[in-house]
Amino acid sequence: MAKQQTKEINQDDVKDNKNMPPHICGIIMPIADIEGYPTGHWRNVHDIICEASNDAGFKANLVSSDDDVAVIQKRIVQNLYENPIVV
């Protein structure tokens, strides 16, 4: 049976990673309640995705969200392109 090699973790690298901004996990989902789903369903889905993203080292963000006031379609397409992962 082959032995599995383990990589020694450099503590300086860990500290450096903590200072870096987290990668963004883009979220695509309805932003309002939809007929056929209980009230607050999509908010619950959002919260679950955010928790899982944070646990994986990502910052969850709706692809439609941005600090800049601009055309929402442009913002969505730009975030879809730039975010390393989208759910």
N, CA and C atoms as an extended XYZ file, in Angstrom:
261
Properties=species:S:1:pos:R:3:atomname:S:1:resname:S:1:resid:I:1 pbc="F F F"
N         0.852       -1.178        0.000 N   MET     1
C         0.000        0.000        0.000 CA  MET     1
C         0.896        1.240        0.000 C   MET     1
N         0.616        2.185       -0.842 N   ALA     2
C         1.413        3.412       -0.939 CA  ALA     2
C         1.122        4.324        0.238 C   ALA     2
N         2.193        4.944        0.720 N   LYS     3
C         2.019        5.899        1.809 CA  LYS     3
C         1.627        7.249        1.230 C   LYS     3
N         0.714        7.894        1.898 N   GLN     4
C         0.266        9.206        1.445 CA  GLN     4
C         1.194       10.257        2.033 C   GLN     4
N         1.747       11.096        1.176 N   GLN     5
C         2.638       12.147        1.644 CA  GLN     5
C         1.821       13.332        2.114 C   GLN     5
N         2.299       13.949        3.181 N   THR     6
C         1.635       15.151        3.678 CA  THR     6
C         2.557       16.331        3.471 C   THR     6
N         1.974       17.446        3.180 N   LYS     7
C         2.740       18.666        2.953 CA  LYS     7
C         2.774       19.463        4.246 C   LYS     7
N         3.967       19.890        4.612 N   GLU     8
C         4.103       20.696        5.822 CA  GLU     8
C         3.554       22.093        5.542 C   GLU     8
N         2.768       22.599        6.464 N   ILE     9
C         2.144       23.912        6.294 CA  ILE     9
C         3.053       24.976        6.873 C   ILE     9
N         3.358       25.959        6.062 N   ASN    10
C         4.159       27.095        6.498 CA  ASN    10
C         3.223       28.100        7.159 C   ASN    10
N         3.433       28.384        8.429 N   GLN    11
C         2.547       29.281        9.179 CA  GLN    11
C         2.545       30.694        8.608 C   GLN    11
N         3.656       31.127        7.993 N   ASP    12
C         3.694       32.459        7.376 CA  ASP    12
C         2.724       32.533        6.202 C   ASP    12
N         2.615       31.432        5.436 N   ASP    13
C         1.672       31.393        4.318 CA  ASP    13
C         0.239       31.495        4.814 C   ASP    13
N        -0.055       30.843        5.923 N   VAL    14
C        -1.401       30.886        6.496 CA  VAL    14
C        -1.732       32.307        6.920 C   VAL    14
N        -0.792       32.982        7.560 N   LYS    15
C        -1.011       34.365        7.990 CA  LYS    15
C        -1.234       35.271        6.788 C   LYS    15
N        -0.439       35.065        5.715 N   ASP    16
C        -0.586       35.882        4.512 CA  ASP    16
C        -1.958       35.689        3.886 C   ASP    16
N        -2.459       34.458        3.855 N   ASN    17
C        -3.771       34.186        3.271 CA  ASN    17
C        -4.886       34.851        4.059 C   ASN    17
N        -4.724       34.975        5.372 N   LYS    18
C        -5.758       35.601        6.190 CA  LYS    18
C        -5.851       37.090        5.915 C   LYS    18
N        -4.755       37.691        5.437 N   ASN    19
C        -4.749       39.120        5.140 CA  ASN    19
C        -5.291       39.423        3.748 C   ASN    19
N        -5.408       38.402        2.917 N   MET    20
C        -5.916       38.599        1.562 CA  MET    20
C        -7.438       38.665        1.592 C   MET    20
N        -8.025       39.482        0.716 N   PRO    21
C        -9.489       39.495        0.665 CA  PRO    21
C       -10.000       38.143        0.179 C   PRO    21
N       -11.148       37.701        0.698 N   PRO    22
C       -11.664       36.391        0.286 CA  PRO    22
C       -12.143       36.420       -1.163 C   PRO    22
N       -12.092       35.270       -1.808 N   HIS    23
C       -12.669       35.148       -3.144 CA  HIS    23
C       -14.181       35.289       -3.018 C   HIS    23
N       -14.807       35.715       -4.088 N   ILE    24
C       -16.257       35.915       -4.094 CA  ILE    24
C       -16.941       34.687       -4.683 C   ILE    24
N       -17.988       34.231       -4.009 N   CYS    25
C       -18.877       33.197       -4.536 CA  CYS    25
C       -20.138       33.917       -4.990 C   CYS    25
N       -20.327       34.041       -6.289 N   GLY    26
C       -21.514       34.706       -6.814 CA  GLY    26
C       -22.748       33.835       -6.634 C   GLY    26
N       -23.856       34.463       -6.310 N   ILE    27
C       -25.112       33.738       -6.113 CA  ILE    27
C       -26.125       34.231       -7.139 C   ILE    27
N       -26.710       33.289       -7.871 N   ILE    28
C       -27.797       33.594       -8.802 CA  ILE    28
C       -29.062       33.013       -8.198 C   ILE    28
N       -30.033       33.859       -7.932 N   MET    29
C       -31.287       33.389       -7.334 CA  MET    29
C       -32.333       34.485       -7.431 C   MET    29
N       -33.600       34.124       -7.299 N   PRO    30
C       -34.643       35.154       -7.251 CA  PRO    30
C       -34.441       36.038       -6.020 C   PRO    30
N       -34.777       37.305       -6.151 N   ILE    31
C       -34.633       38.215       -5.012 CA  ILE    31
C       -35.970       38.504       -4.344 C   ILE    31
N       -37.032       37.916       -4.859 N   ALA    32
C       -38.367       38.116       -4.275 CA  ALA    32
C       -39.047       36.757       -4.124 C   ALA    32
N       -40.054       36.730       -3.270 N   ASP    33
C       -40.831       35.502       -3.102 CA  ASP    33
C       -41.527       35.144       -4.408 C   ASP    33
N       -41.656       33.845       -4.653 N   ILE    34
C       -42.268       33.337       -5.879 CA  ILE    34
C       -43.442       32.453       -5.500 C   ILE    34
N       -44.522       32.575       -6.263 N   GLU    35
C       -45.699       31.745       -6.021 CA  GLU    35
C       -45.313       30.273       -6.096 C   GLU    35
N       -45.828       29.498       -5.170 N   GLY    36
C       -45.531       28.075       -5.132 CA  GLY    36
C       -44.460       27.716       -4.114 C   GLY    36
N       -43.779       28.720       -3.593 N   TYR    37
C       -42.769       28.513       -2.549 CA  TYR    37
C       -43.219       29.236       -1.291 C   TYR    37
N       -42.886       28.710       -0.116 N   PRO    38
C       -43.273       29.397        1.121 CA  PRO    38
C       -42.583       30.761        1.223 C   PRO    38
N       -43.216       31.672        1.923 N   THR    39
C       -42.638       32.995        2.135 CA  THR    39
C       -41.277       32.843        2.812 C   THR    39
N       -40.290       33.532        2.280 N   GLY    40
C       -38.947       33.487        2.855 CA  GLY    40
C       -38.088       32.329        2.381 C   GLY    40
N       -38.604       31.514        1.451 N   HIS    41
C       -37.859       30.348        0.964 CA  HIS    41
C       -36.497       30.749        0.402 C   HIS    41
N       -36.492       31.750       -0.470 N   TRP    42
C       -35.242       32.134       -1.127 CA  TRP    42
C       -34.273       32.805       -0.158 C   TRP    42
N       -34.791       33.458        0.866 N   ARG    43
C       -33.928       34.025        1.911 CA  ARG    43
C       -33.228       32.883        2.649 C   ARG    43
N       -33.964       31.799        2.930 N   ASN    44
C       -33.363       30.633        3.590 CA  ASN    44
C       -32.295       29.989        2.710 C   ASN    44
N       -32.577       29.873        1.413 N   VAL    45
C       -31.600       29.319        0.470 CA  VAL    45
C       -30.348       30.197        0.468 C   VAL    45
N       -30.547       31.504        0.413 N   HIS    46
C       -29.430       32.457        0.427 CA  HIS    46
C       -28.576       32.262        1.681 C   HIS    46
N       -29.217       32.145        2.830 N   ASP    47
C       -28.489       31.984        4.092 CA  ASP    47
C       -27.671       30.692        4.113 C   ASP    47
N       -28.230       29.614        3.572 N   ILE    48
C       -27.517       28.333        3.520 CA  ILE    48
C       -26.293       28.442        2.613 C   ILE    48
N       -26.465       29.061        1.444 N   ILE    49
C       -25.347       29.232        0.514 CA  ILE    49
C       -24.270       30.115        1.130 C   ILE    49
N       -24.672       31.187        1.815 N   CYS    50
C       -23.702       32.087        2.456 CA  CYS    50
C       -22.888       31.347        3.507 C   CYS    50
N       -23.551       30.548        4.320 N   GLU    51
C       -22.851       29.801        5.368 CA  GLU    51
C       -21.855       28.810        4.761 C   GLU    51
N       -22.282       28.084        3.743 N   ALA    52
C       -21.396       27.113        3.095 CA  ALA    52
C       -20.226       27.817        2.410 C   ALA    52
N       -20.491       28.956        1.783 N   SER    53
C       -19.437       29.720        1.116 CA  SER    53
C       -18.405       30.208        2.116 C   SER    53
N       -18.879       30.751        3.219 N   ASN    54
C       -17.965       31.236        4.255 CA  ASN    54
C       -17.112       30.101        4.806 C   ASN    54
N       -17.724       28.949        5.028 N   ASP    55
C       -16.977       27.790        5.528 CA  ASP    55
C       -15.889       27.358        4.545 C   ASP    55
N       -16.124       27.585        3.251 N   ALA    56
C       -15.161       27.215        2.215 CA  ALA    56
C       -14.154       28.327        1.932 C   ALA    56
N       -14.257       29.447        2.652 N   GLY    57
C       -13.305       30.540        2.473 CA  GLY    57
C       -13.699       31.552        1.420 C   GLY    57
N       -14.969       31.542        1.016 N   PHE    58
C       -15.465       32.497        0.033 CA  PHE    58
C       -16.405       33.492        0.696 C   PHE    58
N       -16.505       34.667        0.111 N   LYS    59
C       -17.498       35.650        0.545 CA  LYS    59
C       -18.658       35.562       -0.444 C   LYS    59
N       -19.841       35.220        0.046 N   ALA    60
C       -21.012       35.087       -0.821 CA  ALA    60
C       -21.574       36.460       -1.161 C   ALA    60
N       -21.996       36.612       -2.414 N   ASN    61
C       -22.522       37.885       -2.877 CA  ASN    61
C       -23.460       37.644       -4.058 C   ASN    61
N       -24.653       38.224       -3.998 N   LEU    62
C       -25.554       38.136       -5.150 CA  LEU    62
C       -24.876       38.772       -6.360 C   LEU    62
N       -24.982       38.132       -7.517 N   VAL    63
C       -24.336       38.691       -8.706 CA  VAL    63
C       -24.956       40.021       -9.112 C   VAL    63
N       -26.153       40.305       -8.612 N   SER    64
C       -26.801       41.584       -8.928 CA  SER    64
C       -26.369       42.695       -7.978 C   SER    64
N       -25.611       42.356       -6.923 N   SER    65
C       -25.199       43.350       -5.929 CA  SER    65
C       -23.900       44.032       -6.333 C   SER    65
N       -23.834       45.312       -6.028 N   ASP    66
C       -22.613       46.079       -6.245 CA  ASP    66
C       -22.786       47.423       -5.565 C   ASP    66
N       -21.680       48.007       -5.125 N   ASP    67
C       -21.737       49.327       -4.512 CA  ASP    67
C       -22.021       50.408       -5.550 C   ASP    67
N       -21.623       50.144       -6.784 N   ASP    68
C       -21.798       51.111       -7.861 CA  ASP    68
C       -23.248       51.110       -8.346 C   ASP    68
N       -23.793       52.294       -8.551 N   VAL    69
C       -25.140       52.416       -9.109 CA  VAL    69
C       -24.985       52.412      -10.625 C   VAL    69
N       -25.430       51.335      -11.240 N   ALA    70
C       -25.284       51.197      -12.687 CA  ALA    70
C       -26.414       50.324      -13.207 C   ALA    70
N       -26.346       49.997      -14.474 N   VAL    71
C       -27.346       49.140      -15.093 CA  VAL    71
C       -27.198       47.733      -14.511 C   VAL    71
N       -28.291       47.180      -13.988 N   ILE    72
C       -28.230       45.892      -13.286 CA  ILE    72
C       -27.785       44.756      -14.204 C   ILE    72
N       -28.185       44.769      -15.471 N   GLN    73
C       -27.787       43.702      -16.387 CA  GLN    73
C       -26.268       43.688      -16.573 C   GLN    73
N       -25.672       44.864      -16.692 N   LYS    74
C       -24.220       44.963      -16.849 CA  LYS    74
C       -23.525       44.420      -15.606 C   LYS    74
N       -24.039       44.775      -14.449 N   ARG    75
C       -23.466       44.337      -13.178 CA  ARG    75
C       -23.520       42.816      -13.058 C   ARG    75
N       -24.655       42.221      -13.421 N   ILE    76
C       -24.814       40.766      -13.335 CA  ILE    76
C       -23.815       40.067      -14.254 C   ILE    76
N       -23.738       40.506      -15.497 N   VAL    77
C       -22.825       39.879      -16.457 CA  VAL    77
C       -21.376       40.046      -15.999 C   VAL    77
N       -21.028       41.229      -15.507 N   GLN    78
C       -19.664       41.482      -15.042 CA  GLN    78
C       -19.310       40.577      -13.859 C   GLN    78
N       -20.228       40.451      -12.902 N   ASN    79
C       -19.968       39.597      -11.742 CA  ASN    79
C       -19.908       38.120      -12.127 C   ASN    79
N       -20.736       37.693      -13.077 N   LEU    80
C       -20.665       36.311      -13.556 CA  LEU    80
C       -19.295       36.030      -14.171 C   LEU    80
N       -18.762       37.012      -14.868 N   TYR    81
C       -17.457       36.863      -15.512 CA  TYR    81
C       -16.316       36.869      -14.491 C   TYR    81
N       -16.397       37.753      -13.497 N   GLU    82
C       -15.286       37.962      -12.566 CA  GLU    82
C       -15.262       37.005      -11.377 C   GLU    82
N       -16.420       36.539      -10.917 N   ASN    83
C       -16.452       35.677       -9.730 CA  ASN    83
C       -15.856       34.313      -10.055 C   ASN    83
N       -14.928       33.818       -9.213 N   PRO    84
C       -14.296       32.533       -9.498 CA  PRO    84
C       -15.247       31.337       -9.377 C   PRO    84
N       -16.329       31.501       -8.620 N   ILE    85
C       -17.321       30.433       -8.478 CA  ILE    85
C       -18.695       31.083       -8.397 C   ILE    85
N       -19.684       30.450       -9.016 N   VAL    86
C       -21.055       30.976       -9.011 CA  VAL    86
C       -22.000       29.819       -8.716 C   VAL    86
N       -22.949       30.064       -7.794 N   VAL    87
C       -23.949       29.062       -7.416 CA  VAL    87
C       -25.309       29.610       -7.778 C   VAL    87
